[in-house]
Amino acid sequence: MRTALGLLNEITGLGYDQHKTLIYIDKKLDKVLGIEERKPLANETLSDAIYDDILVTFVEQNGLK
């Protein structure tokens, strides 16, 4: 299991804006996990499937830049 904070750091390492990336990740996790189940970013563990799904979205966009 990987953390949401690690995901944020990995995506911003690709050159994306931290604030916009955080908003996207929050919205996606709210939808997938439900708002009631959310934890602080550093403590929120994600399954590999969720982590990779979000990361792939940014990697694919990065390839199109």
C-alpha positions as CSV (number, residue, x, y, z in Angstrom):
1,M,0.0,0.0,0.0
2,R,1.2,3.4,-0.9
3,T,0.2,6.8,0.5
4,A,-1.7,9.7,-1.1
5,L,1.1,12.0,-0.1
6,G,3.6,9.8,-1.9
7,L,1.3,10.0,-5.0
8,L,1.2,13.7,-4.8
9,N,5.0,13.9,-4.6
10,E,5.4,11.5,-7.5
11,I,3.0,13.5,-9.7
12,T,4.5,16.9,-8.8
13,G,7.9,15.4,-9.6
14,L,6.6,15.1,-13.2
15,G,6.3,18.9,-13.2
16,Y,2.6,19.3,-12.3
17,D,1.4,22.1,-10.1
18,Q,1.1,20.9,-6.5
19,H,-2.1,22.7,-5.7
20,K,-4.0,21.6,-8.9
21,T,-2.7,18.1,-8.4
22,L,-3.9,18.0,-4.8
23,I,-7.4,19.1,-5.8
24,Y,-7.5,16.4,-8.5
25,I,-6.4,13.7,-6.1
26,D,-8.8,14.8,-3.4
27,K,-11.8,14.8,-5.8
28,K,-10.8,11.4,-7.2
29,L,-10.4,9.9,-3.8
30,D,-13.6,11.4,-2.5
31,K,-15.4,9.7,-5.4
32,V,-13.6,6.3,-5.0
33,L,-13.3,6.0,-1.3
34,G,-16.2,8.2,-0.1
35,I,-15.8,11.5,1.8
36,E,-16.5,9.8,5.1
37,E,-13.7,7.3,4.8
38,R,-10.9,9.9,4.0
39,K,-7.9,10.4,6.3
40,P,-5.1,13.0,6.3
41,L,-3.0,12.8,3.2
42,A,0.1,11.5,4.9
43,N,-1.9,8.7,6.6
44,E,-4.2,7.7,3.7
45,T,-3.0,4.5,2.2
46,L,-4.1,3.6,-1.3
47,S,-4.3,0.3,-3.0
48,D,-1.9,-0.2,-5.9
49,A,-4.9,-0.1,-8.3
50,I,-6.1,3.3,-7.1
51,Y,-2.6,4.7,-6.9
52,D,-1.7,3.5,-10.4
53,D,-5.0,4.6,-11.9
54,I,-4.4,8.2,-10.8
55,L,-0.7,8.2,-11.7
56,V,-1.4,6.9,-15.2
57,T,-3.8,9.8,-15.8
58,F,-0.9,12.2,-15.2
59,V,1.7,10.2,-17.0
60,E,-0.5,10.0,-20.1
61,Q,-1.1,13.7,-20.0
62,N,2.6,14.4,-19.5
63,G,3.3,12.4,-22.7
64,L,0.9,14.7,-24.6
65,K,2.6,17.9,-23.5
